[in-house]
Amino acid sequence: MLMSEKMSEEFLKDTQKLYNQGKWQTVINLIDTFFTSSDEQQIAEANKLEAWSYYYLGIKGEKSKKIENLEKAENNFKSALEKVKKNDIKISIMNGLPLVLWILDKKEEAWKVSNKAIKEFEKVPSVWNTRSILARWAEDFEKTVELCEKVYETAKKNKDYRVVGHGKHNQGDAFVKLDEREKALESYQKAEEMYVKDGKSAFHLEAVRDKIRNIEK
């Protein structure tokens, strides 16, 4: 039985809250078990939520299921991309897909998706944040620092505190690779401040706090 449009909307809001808490397997289970809709944009959003959940299970969950989870993330992102029309959901999809592709060793495709995202959404800070992650994974750490500062400055103007936090979080990771621990700590602390201000990303907040503790040891 299909959910009504209103029921589907409320269901997706509730699963988004669970995702923000890092309850990725719960999100997947709920969507697979209960979600039904005839609305393509709602289906795209559900696919996107599952994709991001599989991504985090892939990089943070059981190592034996890493590739399986990342392949499911790739499939869900691509399925969502075929349906999506809303820009906010499309941006999220095009931010996640390159990361999954890179880890699955589809690096050329990852760059292509990132290039397309930048071309379509050049003024959106989060697409540059994804680009900074790819640059760091490509071991271009100086470029990563530069891109992260761009993310920080532009997202701050928009009061998009989660993305501001991501910019500083990723910049801290690059500084660690450059063996500049004091600068890394400063970036991580700024990321922590922004995640707290955002108030909607518990698992990102905990991750950056772990990194602060490791540097302060």
N, C-alpha and C positions, 0 to 999 in steps of 0.2 A: 504494500500500500504506500503510495507516494505521500510524503509530508506536504503540508501546505507551504506556500512560499514563506509565510511568516514563521512557521515552525522551523523550516530549514534555516532561515536567517538566524533565529535564536540558537539553534543547535550549533551553527558555525561559530557564533560568538562565544559560546560556552567552550567549544573545543579549542578555540584560539587561546582562551585563558589557561586551559590545561597545557597547551603547547608552551606558553610563556613561562609556566612553572617547571618546564623540563619533563613533563609526563608524556613522553613521545609515544611509547607503546600503547598507553591508554587512548591517546588521540587516534591512533591507527585502528585499534580495536573498536572504538565507538563508531568511527566513520564506516568501517567495513560491515559492522553489524546492524547499524540503525539508520545511516544516512540514505535517504532517497529523495530525488528531486528531478523534475523535468526541465529545470532552468539551467541552461548551459553555463551561465556565469557562476551559479552556486556550485555546480559540478566542478568547474575549473578551480574555484576556491578550495573545495574539499580535496581535490587532487594536489593543489599547492601545499596544503597543510600536511597531507600524508607525505609528500615529497620531502619537505623540510624535516619532518619527524624521522623518516628513514635516513636522511642525511646525517642527523645527529646520532642516531643509533649506529650508523655505519662508522662514524669517527670516534664515538665515545662508548659504544656498547661492546658486545662480545666480539673478540677478534675473529673467531671462526665464522661469524656471520657478516663480516665487514663488506665483502664484495657483493654478497646477496642483497644486503640492505641498500648499498649504494646503487646497484642496478635497479632496484625497485624505486629508489628516489629518482633516477634518471627517467624511468618510464613514466612516473607520475608527473614530473616536471614537463616532459614532452607532451603528454596527454593534455595537461592543463593549457599549455601554450597553443595547442590546436584550437581550443575553445574560447580562450579569454578575449575579452574586449575592453574590460576596465583596466585603465593604466596602472593603478596602484597594485593590482594583482599581477599584471604582466611584468612590472618592474621587479617584484619579489621573485617571480619565476625566473626571470633573466639574470637575477643576482645569484640564485641558487644553482641553476643548471651548470654554469661554467665551473663551479667548485667541484661538483660531482664528476663532471667530465674529466677534469684535471686529475683527480685522484684515481679514476679508472684508466688513466694513461691515454686519454683522448685529448691531448693537449692542444693540438691544432684546432679541433672543434671548439674547445673551451675558449681559445682566443677569439674565434669567429663570433661566438655568441656574445662575448664581452664587447667586441667591436660594434656589433649590431645594437646592443643595449646603449652604448655610449652615443652612437649615431642618433638613435631615437629619443634618448632621454639625457642629453648632454648636460643639462642644468640640474639633474637629480643627484644629490651627493652619494646616495647608496650605490649607484652603479660605479662610481669612482672608488668606493670602498671595496667592492668586489675586485676591481682592477688592482687595487693595492695588495690584496691577498694573492692574486695571481703573480704579481711582481715579486712578492716575498717568496712564494713557492719556486719561482724561477731564479731565486737567489740574487735578485737585483735590489739589495737592501736600501741603498741610497735613494733609488727611485721610489721605493715603498714609503720611506719617511716623507718624501716630497708629496706623494699622492695623499697620504694620510693627513698631512697638514691642510691640503686642499679640502678634503672631506670635513675635517674639523671646522674650518672657517666657514664653509658654505652651509653646513648643516646647523651650525650654531645660529646663523642668521635666520634660519627657518624655524628655530626652536625645536628641531627634531633631535631630542636629547639622546635617544637610543643610537641613532646613527653617529652623532657626535662621539658618544662612548665607543662605538665600534672603531671610529677613526683613530682615537687615541689608544685603544686596546691593541689594534693591529700595528700602530706605530711603536708601541712598547715592545711588541714581539720582534720588530725589525731592529730596534736598538739593542735588544738582547743578542741578536745575531751579529751585530756590529761590536759587541762587547762594551757597550756604553751603558752600564748598569744604572747609573744615576739618572740619565735621561730616560731610560726604560721605566724606572720607578716613578718618575714625574708623570710620564704618559699614562701609566697604569692607574695612578692616583686620580688623574683627571678623568679617566674612563670610569672609575668607580663612582666619582662624584656625579657624572652624567647619568649613569645607570640608576643611581639612587633617585635622581631628579625625575627620570623617566617613570620609574616605579612599576614597570611592566615586564621586566626581563630578569627574573630571578636567577636563571642558570648562567646568563652572561655575567651578572654581578658576582656570583660565587666563583666563576672561573677567573675573573680578574683579581679577586681577593686572594685566591690561591697563589697567583703569580706574584702579588705584592708580598705575601708571606714568604715565598721562596727567596725573593731578592733580599728581604730584610733579615734573613737568617744569619 
